[in-house]
Amino acid sequence: MTTYVLQRVALLIPSLLVVYTITFFLMQATPGSPWNDDGGRPIPPQVVERLNERYGLDRPIWEQYTTFLWGIVTRGDLGDSYTRVGQSVNTIIRNFFPVSLQLGLVAMVIAVVFGITLGIVSAVNHNTWVDRLATFLSIVGISTPNYVVATVLVVLLAVTLGWLPTSGWDGPFSRRVIIPASALALAPMALIARYTRASMLETLRLDYVRTARAKGLRGQLILIRHCLPNALMPVVTVAGVAFTEVVTGSFFVETITGVPGIGRYFVTSVTARDYPVIIGTTLLFATVVMIMNLVVDLLYFFINPKLRYA
Amino acid sequence: MPEAVPATLPTLTSAPRGRSLGQRAFQRLRRNPIALLSLTYIVALILVALLAPVIAPYGYAAVDFTAITQAPSEKHWLGTDQLGRDVLSRLIHGTRVSLSVAFVAQAIILLIGVPIGLASGYIGGRFDLVVQRVVDVLYAFPSLLFVIIVMTFVQANLRTASGPVGELLVQANRATGGLLGVFIALGLIFWLTVARLVRAEVLKVKTNDYIDGARSLGASDWQIIRRHVFPNVLPPIIVATTLGLPAAIMIEAGLSFLGLGVAPPTPSWGLMIADAVPSIRGHPHMILAPALALSLTLLAFNFLGDALRDAIDPWMSR
């Protein structure tokens, strides 16, 4: 078990190196430089030269590649932002990432709680109108992009009814979190509901459930103690994937609801060719993805005793 | 070639016998009202896209500064946007963008992904290993970030490419309002998913006895792929494609929303939503129209895809 975890953690490093390399060279192969924003004011060539010198962009590509990598490996230093003068990428990530993470966590709590409940209710009432309605709603949830949900919620709850503020961020426990978190939560919630329903249906048919019923256990006890833990196996995988998508994919919602998260920052840095920010954010998100995959695999061990002894 | 021995296939009790897979699937689809409704909607949407210049009351880029951000009226059924452009007309022209992204990008994805998946699964060996490594590496990437980076890369190159082919591409991209770049970027990224799916299916099919049978009767690899492997991997490809159509629409709208997709004034629904965000407070009509059009379209494609999956593969849909 420990060796397994260590192996997986060790695998993080080459994977991150690959992500770094691809991002670096894709950005190099993208025309345009940080200093000539198309349509913007032209910058005198001497200034460009000085800027290139200051940020090491006049060196050969290989040197840039290794210098930057060396900085990350030895000092954990992701370099300085080109557009926010004097700010390091580390600072930017420290300022913006926690917001995205908190928003994502709130969204995931909503998605998991409601998704699993909806899935169980669906499965228990299999093939009734409740089930059909829930299935219908989950397809609606999966196929509505989160920026559309965010928009509709803002128009409805904030503009028309005036119940909630239209935008802004006050931390994960304020009223402002409701709209962005619900918008982000809808799709994963629908997905989780779907998987919970399917695997609950499968579990409800199994022999040991019949045995439990024959013993005279109460229906709810069977449902929660006997079926749910087994039914949650596939749900863990979906929830893990959903979590990374929620944390790394909140650009749209952050833009619409004015949440100062890292997602919004990433998009502006790509158009501005702010290489250190792009690489830093990509590495951060890749780490989140990989750690999340590891967590999901580890959760399997705890949920499923069969795997623990295998 | 001697006649192959007819294998007895397990037949479903509910399935009418002696018909092709397509006929049976269609039969099941016909009994699903939501799927039929979705299909009708999609056909109507295709007609709207084809007839866009005829139906639309105004041009999609026709600016009228005397009528800015107007609420829906008799003259402008869905109102006007911040440049006085008719929202309905832009919505109608936007169907062309969404549908062409769905179908063309998906075609490119299939053209790259299916042959690679077939070859990688069928030939195996070193080729398979290389393909699998590439796929693994690209899967380590956070997907949305990868889409954004590749999109920026493709669009920037399509602005500055040189040489005879390059200039042609630049011209084509400009003529399509940036759509060519979207097609290429989506193709470059999502062939992966298809190749992976096809490979897995080929590996499953390959172990069947009838493949060995065909080979022992002297069939060439090409014949086996064409006659035995491909028809068997087709149903999952069809399902994946149907569900890939709304995915492509969603990504295009998302990228255009971020200002990375099509170039203004091309009327992408995503771009229209983005344009309307600043005035969400005062003029919610501007944002609701494209948002609802987009959601309904995605919904229709997803319902149809879901129903098609149930229809094609009854075993998958318990």
Chai-1 contact restraints between the chains, C-beta under 6 A:
chainA,res_idxA,chainB,res_idxB,connection_type,confidence,min_distance_angstrom,max_distance_angstrom,comment,restraint_id
A,S15,B,A140,contact,1.0,0.0,6.0,A-B,restraint_1
A,V18,B,V137,contact,1.0,0.0,6.0,A-B,restraint_2
A,V19,B,A140,contact,1.0,0.0,6.0,A-B,restraint_3
A,L26,B,I149,contact,1.0,0.0,6.0,A-B,restraint_4
A,L26,B,F153,contact,1.0,0.0,6.0,A-B,restraint_5
A,T30,B,T152,contact,1.0,0.0,6.0,A-B,restraint_6
A,T30,B,F153,contact,1.0,0.0,6.0,A-B,restraint_7
A,T30,B,A156,contact,1.0,0.0,6.0,A-B,restraint_8
A,P31,B,A156,contact,1.0,0.0,6.0,A-B,restraint_9
A,P31,B,T160,contact,1.0,0.0,6.0,A-B,restraint_10
A,G32,B,A156,contact,1.0,0.0,6.0,A-B,restraint_11
A,I139,B,N302,contact,1.0,0.0,6.0,A-B,restraint_12
A,S143,B,L298,contact,1.0,0.0,6.0,A-B,restraint_13
A,S143,B,L299,contact,1.0,0.0,6.0,A-B,restraint_14
A,S143,B,N302,contact,1.0,0.0,6.0,A-B,restraint_15
A,T144,B,S295,contact,1.0,0.0,6.0,A-B,restraint_16
A,P145,B,M250,contact,1.0,0.0,6.0,A-B,restraint_17
A,V148,B,A291,contact,1.0,0.0,6.0,A-B,restraint_18
A,V148,B,S295,contact,1.0,0.0,6.0,A-B,restraint_19
A,T151,B,I287,contact,1.0,0.0,6.0,A-B,restraint_20
A,T151,B,A291,contact,1.0,0.0,6.0,A-B,restraint_21
A,V154,B,I280,contact,1.0,0.0,6.0,A-B,restraint_22
A,V155,B,P284,contact,1.0,0.0,6.0,A-B,restraint_23
A,V159,B,R281,contact,1.0,0.0,6.0,A-B,restraint_24
A,V159,B,P284,contact,1.0,0.0,6.0,A-B,restraint_25
A,T248,B,P142,contact,1.0,0.0,6.0,A-B,restraint_26
A,G249,B,L144,contact,1.0,0.0,6.0,A-B,restraint_27
A,I256,B,V277,contact,1.0,0.0,6.0,A-B,restraint_28
A,V267,B,L258,contact,1.0,0.0,6.0,A-B,restraint_29
A,V270,B,I148,contact,1.0,0.0,6.0,A-B,restraint_30
A,V270,B,T152,contact,1.0,0.0,6.0,A-B,restraint_31
A,T282,B,L145,contact,1.0,0.0,6.0,A-B,restraint_32
A,F285,B,P142,contact,1.0,0.0,6.0,A-B,restraint_33
A,F285,B,L145,contact,1.0,0.0,6.0,A-B,restraint_34
A,A286,B,P142,contact,1.0,0.0,6.0,A-B,restraint_35
A,V289,B,P142,contact,1.0,0.0,6.0,A-B,restraint_36
